[in-house]
Every structure is written in structure tokens, then in C-alpha cells.
């Protein structure tokens, strides 16, 4: 068939040898062109998933995407975009949930949804997003509700003297809530001792955030900077490998007798300490670098005392009522 697209003639096969069917296909294609939808339909039937991945990764990829995409490519790589339906993605989700944690599936489908959104909005390769209507929320099912007690924290820090850099590193984790990767990437130039602000330029969510330094952490970092000149050569505050940290941290846990406690649980400890001491949830969200407050709300159950002020209004209303009674009796006395 010969199509007229913006004054240009484009030849495409209808895929049929029957004249009547070919004429209907031509008519439908010309109608789609008139409505501005032909290129979307045509591209979705010719462009494969792996081609979308390649273009997306070159211009829109986030830090964790190269790892996440490794599971999606074997399942969808050779499929054309039009062949990827919501039902097909749902089957993938269900099979993955049998093998990995819900949060892993959430991450994979989240990436897939972002790619289709870019392909739809920017590149006009597809008309619909097959992942958009799929439910894959995992809520807090994969959330570890584990933090250090004050006794455990004291014991862990007391046993973190070897290697000598472990103690200040753990203090950074406990006083900032930073992720392990953020701590290992921290540079001295990111710390403003005059303003007492630590700045994280690149995080898991690609969001820049500033964290005020506590008096205790300021003292620890100044001591580290003054007494360990070797660390200033590389520019990194902790120029060590992830493997070295993991080995040293696990040995400190073993010496402390602390079980079932990951490095990421130090971040949970930071957040829990704040909530337990009445810090509002939106401040905790900003300090943790959460993109939505719903991710931070899972810590609210750690501080039931925050609800006491709400209940106190009932006592106030009873007091006002008793003061207004002409007989001078309180409500409780009247009931007796």
C-alpha cells in the first residue's frame, strides 16, 4: 500500500494478497494518519523492547537501572512493544514473586513503567502503557522493623575500635541516616563545618539533600579530619571498599553479640530515634531523602505518645463542662 503522510508517500506492505482486505487495511491506516495515531501504532509493532531499553538507558537511566534491567531483558527483550500487554506483565509479576521479594518486583516493574511512559510521552512510540494499570504495590511487607536499642548501640560502638575508621563511620550512619553507598561516596568537600551541614549530591533517588550535623557528629568528624591526614589525600571521608566495610561491620556485630542486624538497619535506627522523640514525620522524610511521605509513615507506630495530645482534648472538654455546671459537681461525681 502507498500512504500519504504529511505530503510524503510511504510504501508499506498490507500483509494480505486479497484486494478487499488490503483496501480495508489501507483505509484504516490512512484514518490513523489523519488522526495523528499512525506512527504510534506502526512503531509499537516494529520496535522491540530491547531497542526501547537501549534508548532509555542512554538518556534517562537512574543509578540502579543497569542492574534492574538484567531481569527484564530476558523476558521481554525480543518482543515488539505492541506485543507487551498488561496480562503478559502480570504473568511476569506473578512468576517473579515466587522467586524474589516483593520490593524487587516493585523495582523491576517500576523501571518498566517509567520506560513506557517516556516512550509514550516523548518518543510517541506507543499509545498506551501496559504497566500503568497493573497493581504491584508492595506496601510495607518487605520492611524490616529492626533498630538498635540504646544498650545495643552502646555495645556496638564500644566494639567498633578496630579498624579505627569503623567507629566514625558508624557514627555517621547513626547521626545522619545515610545509606551505605552515600557514606562511602562522601567527600570532605561535602561537609561544611562552618554551617554544620552535610550535603548528599547523589543518592538512590537522585535527589540532593542537606543534613544538619549534631554536636556529637561534628566533633567526631573534626577529630577524624585532623588526625587522619591520609584520608584527605583521596578526598573521600572513608576511602574504603564495600567489602572491607562489610567484613569489619560483621566482626563488630559478632563481638557485640548482636544478631539479625544489617547495616541498613542503622538507617532505621536513625529514623526510629527521631520519631520516638517527637520529630514530625515530614522532617524525618526530608532527612531520609524519601520521595514520598508514605515511605516514612511506616515509622509512626514507633511513637504512640504522639497521639496523647489528641486524646488530651477530651480531658479539656470534660473540664470545661464541669466548670459550667450550676451544681458545681464534676461529671465523674455526678455519675457516682
C-alpha positions as CSV (number, residue, x, y, z in Angstrom):
1,X,0.0,0.0,0.0
2,X,1.0,3.6,-0.6
3,X,0.3,6.1,2.3
4,X,0.3,9.8,2.1
5,X,2.0,11.1,5.3
6,X,2.4,14.9,5.5
7,X,2.7,15.2,1.8
8,X,5.2,12.3,1.5
9,X,4.3,8.9,0.0
10,X,5.3,5.9,2.1
11,X,5.1,2.3,0.8
12,X,4.2,-0.4,3.2
13,X,3.0,-4.0,2.7
14,X,-0.5,-4.7,3.9
15,X,0.5,-8.3,4.6
16,X,-2.5,-9.6,2.6
17,X,-2.9,-10.8,-1.0
18,X,-6.7,-10.2,-1.0
19,X,-7.6,-6.9,-2.6
20,X,-10.7,-6.2,-0.4
21,X,-8.8,-6.9,2.8
22,X,-5.8,-4.8,1.6
23,X,-8.1,-1.9,0.8
24,X,-9.6,-2.0,4.3
25,X,-6.1,-2.1,5.8
26,X,-5.1,0.9,3.7
27,X,-8.3,2.8,4.7
28,X,-7.7,2.1,8.4
29,X,-4.0,3.2,8.1
30,X,-5.0,6.4,6.3
31,X,-7.6,7.1,9.0
32,X,-4.9,6.7,11.7
33,X,-2.7,9.1,9.9
34,X,-5.4,11.7,9.7
35,X,-6.0,11.3,13.5
36,X,-2.2,11.5,14.2
37,X,-2.0,8.0,15.6
38,X,-0.4,6.0,12.7
39,X,3.2,6.4,13.8
40,X,2.3,5.3,17.3
41,X,0.6,2.2,16.0
42,X,3.3,1.5,13.4
43,X,6.2,2.0,15.7
44,X,4.8,-0.1,18.5
45,X,4.5,-3.0,16.0
46,X,8.1,-2.7,14.7
47,X,10.2,-1.5,17.7
48,X,11.3,-4.2,20.1
49,X,11.6,-3.9,23.9
50,X,15.4,-4.1,23.8
51,X,15.5,-1.1,21.5
52,X,13.4,0.9,23.9
53,X,15.8,-0.2,26.7
54,X,18.8,0.9,24.8
55,X,17.5,4.4,24.1
56,X,16.1,4.8,27.6
57,X,19.4,3.7,29.3
58,X,21.4,6.2,27.2
59,X,19.4,9.2,28.3
60,X,17.1,8.5,31.3
61,X,18.7,5.8,33.4
62,X,19.0,6.1,37.2
63,X,21.7,4.6,39.3
64,X,20.1,1.2,39.9
65,X,18.6,0.7,36.5
66,X,21.5,-1.1,34.8
67,X,21.2,-3.8,37.5
68,X,17.4,-4.0,37.4
69,X,17.1,-4.2,33.6
70,X,19.1,-7.5,33.6
71,X,15.9,-9.4,34.7
72,X,13.6,-7.6,32.3
73,X,15.5,-8.2,29.1
74,X,15.4,-12.0,29.0
75,X,11.6,-11.9,29.5
76,X,10.7,-9.0,27.1
77,X,13.8,-8.1,25.1
78,X,12.8,-9.7,21.7
79,X,9.1,-8.7,22.0
80,X,7.7,-5.8,20.0
81,X,6.2,-3.1,22.1
82,X,2.7,-3.8,20.8
83,X,3.0,-7.5,21.9
84,X,3.7,-6.5,25.6
85,X,0.2,-6.5,27.2
86,X,-0.9,-5.9,30.8
87,X,-1.7,-9.6,31.1
88,X,1.8,-10.5,30.0
89,X,3.4,-8.2,32.5
90,X,1.0,-9.6,35.2
91,X,2.2,-13.1,34.4
92,X,5.8,-11.9,34.8
93,X,5.0,-10.3,38.1
94,X,3.4,-13.4,39.5
95,X,6.3,-15.7,38.5
96,X,8.8,-13.3,39.9
97,X,7.0,-13.1,43.2
98,X,7.6,-16.9,43.6
99,X,11.3,-16.3,43.5
100,X,12.2,-12.9,44.9
101,X,11.0,-10.4,47.4
102,X,8.0,-8.1,46.6
103,X,10.3,-5.0,46.7
104,X,12.5,-6.5,44.0
105,X,9.5,-7.0,41.7
106,X,8.3,-3.4,42.6
107,X,11.6,-2.1,41.4
108,X,11.6,-4.0,38.1
109,X,8.0,-3.1,37.2
110,X,8.7,0.5,38.3
111,X,11.5,0.7,35.8
112,X,9.4,-0.9,33.1
113,X,6.6,1.6,33.7
114,X,9.0,4.6,33.5
115,X,10.4,3.4,30.2
116,X,6.9,3.0,28.6
117,X,6.0,6.4,29.9
118,X,8.9,8.0,28.2
119,X,8.2,6.0,25.0
120,X,4.6,7.2,25.1
121,X,5.1,10.9,26.1
122,X,8.4,11.8,24.5
123,X,9.1,9.4,21.6
124,X,5.5,8.7,20.6
125,X,6.3,5.0,20.1
126,X,3.3,3.7,21.9
127,X,-0.2,4.9,22.7
128,X,-0.7,3.1,26.0
129,X,1.4,2.0,28.9
130,X,0.8,-1.7,29.6
131,X,2.2,-1.4,33.1
132,X,0.2,1.7,34.1
133,X,-2.9,-0.2,35.3
134,X,-1.1,-3.1,36.8
135,X,-1.1,-3.3,40.6
136,X,2.3,-4.1,42.0
137,X,2.3,-2.1,45.2
138,X,4.1,-4.0,48.0
139,X,3.3,-1.5,50.8
140,X,5.5,-2.3,53.8
141,X,5.5,-6.1,53.5
142,X,9.2,-6.0,52.8
143,X,10.1,-3.5,55.5
144,X,12.4,-4.7,58.3
145,X,11.2,-3.4,61.6
146,X,14.6,-3.7,63.4
147,X,16.6,-1.0,65.1
148,X,19.2,-0.8,67.9
149,X,18.2,-0.4,71.5
150,X,20.3,2.1,73.5
151,X,22.1,-0.8,75.1
152,X,22.9,-2.4,71.8
153,X,24.1,0.9,70.3
154,X,26.5,1.4,73.2
155,X,27.8,-2.1,72.9
156,X,28.3,-1.9,69.1
157,X,30.2,1.4,69.3
158,X,32.4,0.1,72.1
159,X,33.4,-2.8,69.9
160,X,33.9,-0.7,66.8
161,X,37.5,0.4,67.5
162,X,39.2,-2.0,65.0
163,X,39.7,-1.0,62.3
164,X,40.0,2.6,63.6
165,X,37.7,4.1,60.8
166,X,34.7,1.9,61.8
167,X,33.6,3.9,64.8
168,X,33.4,7.3,63.0
169,X,31.7,5.6,60.0
170,X,29.0,4.1,62.3
171,X,28.5,7.4,64.0
172,X,27.8,9.0,60.6
173,X,25.2,6.3,59.9
174,X,23.5,6.7,63.3
175,X,23.5,10.5,63.2
176,X,22.5,11.1,59.6
177,X,20.5,8.1,58.4
178,X,22.7,7.9,55.2
179,X,22.7,4.8,53.1
180,X,25.9,2.8,52.9
181,X,26.6,3.9,49.3
182,X,26.1,7.5,50.3
183,X,28.6,7.2,53.2
184,X,31.2,5.6,51.1
185,X,30.9,8.3,48.4
186,X,31.0,11.1,50.9
187,X,33.8,13.6,50.3
188,X,35.3,16.2,52.7
189,X,34.1,19.0,50.4
190,X,30.5,17.9,51.0
191,X,30.9,18.8,54.7
192,X,30.5,22.5,55.6
193,X,31.8,22.7,59.2
194,X,31.1,26.4,59.5
195,X,27.4,25.9,58.7
196,X,27.5,22.4,60.1
197,X,25.7,20.9,57.1
198,X,26.5,17.7,55.3
199,X,25.3,17.6,51.6
200,X,24.5,14.4,49.7
201,X,24.7,15.3,46.0
202,X,23.8,11.9,44.5
203,X,21.6,9.3,46.2
204,X,19.5,6.3,45.4
205,X,16.6,8.6,44.3
206,X,19.0,11.1,42.5
207,X,17.9,13.8,44.9
208,X,20.3,16.3,46.5
209,X,19.7,16.8,50.2
210,X,21.3,18.5,53.2
211,X,21.6,17.1,56.7
212,X,22.5,19.2,59.7
213,X,25.3,17.9,61.8
214,X,24.7,17.1,65.5
215,X,27.3,18.3,68.1
216,X,28.5,14.8,68.6
217,X,29.0,14.0,64.9
218,X,30.7,17.4,64.3
219,X,33.2,16.5,67.0
220,X,33.8,13.0,65.6
221,X,34.3,14.3,62.0
222,X,36.6,17.2,63.1
223,X,38.8,14.7,65.0
224,X,38.9,12.4,62.0
225,X,39.9,15.2,59.7
226,X,42.6,16.5,62.0
227,X,44.2,13.2,63.0
228,X,43.9,11.2,59.8
229,X,45.6,13.3,57.1
230,X,45.9,10.2,54.8
231,X,42.1,10.3,54.3
232,X,42.3,13.8,52.9
233,X,44.5,12.7,50.0
234,X,41.7,10.9,48.2
235,X,39.1,13.5,49.0
236,X,36.8,10.8,50.4
237,X,35.9,10.8,54.0
238,X,36.0,6.9,54.1
239,X,38.2,5.7,51.2
240,X,37.4,2.0,51.8
241,X,35.7,-0.7,49.8
242,X,32.2,-2.1,50.3
243,X,33.8,-5.4,51.1
244,X,36.1,-4.0,53.8
245,X,33.2,-2.3,55.4
246,X,31.0,-5.4,55.3
247,X,33.7,-7.6,56.9
248,X,34.6,-5.2,59.6
249,X,31.0,-4.4,60.4
250,X,30.1,-8.1,60.7
251,X,33.0,-8.7,63.1
252,X,31.9,-5.8,65.3
253,X,28.4,-7.3,65.4
254,X,29.9,-10.7,66.4
255,X,32.0,-9.1,69.1
256,X,28.9,-7.3,70.4
257,X,26.6,-10.3,70.4
258,X,24.1,-8.5,68.2
259,X,22.2,-10.8,65.8
260,X,19.8,-10.2,62.8
261,X,21.0,-6.6,62.2
262,X,22.1,-5.3,58.8
263,X,24.0,-2.2,58.0
264,X,20.8,-0.7,56.5
265,X,19.2,-1.2,59.9
266,X,21.4,1.7,61.2
267,X,19.3,3.9,58.9
268,X,16.1,2.5,60.5
269,X,17.6,3.2,63.9
270,X,18.2,6.9,63.0
271,X,14.6,7.3,61.8
272,X,13.2,5.5,64.8
273,X,15.1,7.6,67.3
274,X,13.7,10.8,65.7
275,X,10.1,9.6,65.7
276,X,10.3,8.3,69.2
277,X,11.5,11.7,70.3
278,X,8.6,13.5,68.7
279,X,10.2,14.8,65.5
280,X,7.4,15.4,62.9
281,X,7.2,12.9,60.1
282,X,7.8,15.4,57.3
283,X,11.1,16.4,58.8
284,X,12.1,12.7,59.0
285,X,11.1,12.3,55.4
286,X,13.4,15.1,54.3
287,X,16.3,13.9,56.3
288,X,16.0,10.3,54.9
289,X,15.5,11.6,51.4
290,X,12.3,9.7,50.8
291,X,10.4,10.7,47.7
292,X,7.0,10.3,49.3
293,X,5.8,10.7,52.9
294,X,4.1,7.2,52.6
295,X,7.6,5.6,52.8
296,X,8.3,7.4,56.1
297,X,4.9,6.8,57.6
298,X,5.9,3.2,58.5
299,X,7.9,4.6,61.4
300,X,4.9,6.3,63.0
301,X,3.9,3.3,65.1
302,X,7.1,3.6,67.0
303,X,5.7,6.7,68.8
304,X,2.2,6.2,70.2
305,X,2.8,9.0,72.6
306,X,2.5,11.4,69.7
307,X,-1.3,10.7,69.8
308,X,-1.6,11.6,73.5
309,X,-2.1,15.3,72.7
310,X,-5.1,14.4,70.6
311,X,-6.7,12.4,73.4
312,X,-6.0,15.2,75.9
313,X,-8.7,17.4,74.2
314,X,-11.2,15.0,75.8
315,X,-10.0,15.9,79.3
316,X,-10.1,19.5,78.4
317,X,-13.7,19.3,77.2
318,X,-14.7,17.5,80.4
319,X,-13.0,20.2,82.5
320,X,-14.9,22.9,80.6
321,X,-18.1,21.1,81.0
322,X,-17.7,20.6,84.8
323,X,-16.9,24.3,85.2
324,X,-20.1,25.3,83.5
325,X,-22.4,23.0,85.7
326,X,-24.5,25.1,88.0
327,X,-24.3,22.5,90.8
328,X,-20.5,22.7,90.9
329,X,-20.2,18.9,90.6
330,X,-17.8,17.3,88.2
331,X,-19.1,14.9,85.6
332,X,-17.5,11.9,87.4
333,X,-19.0,13.0,90.7
334,X,-22.4,13.3,89.2
335,X,-22.2,9.8,87.7
336,X,-21.4,8.4,91.2
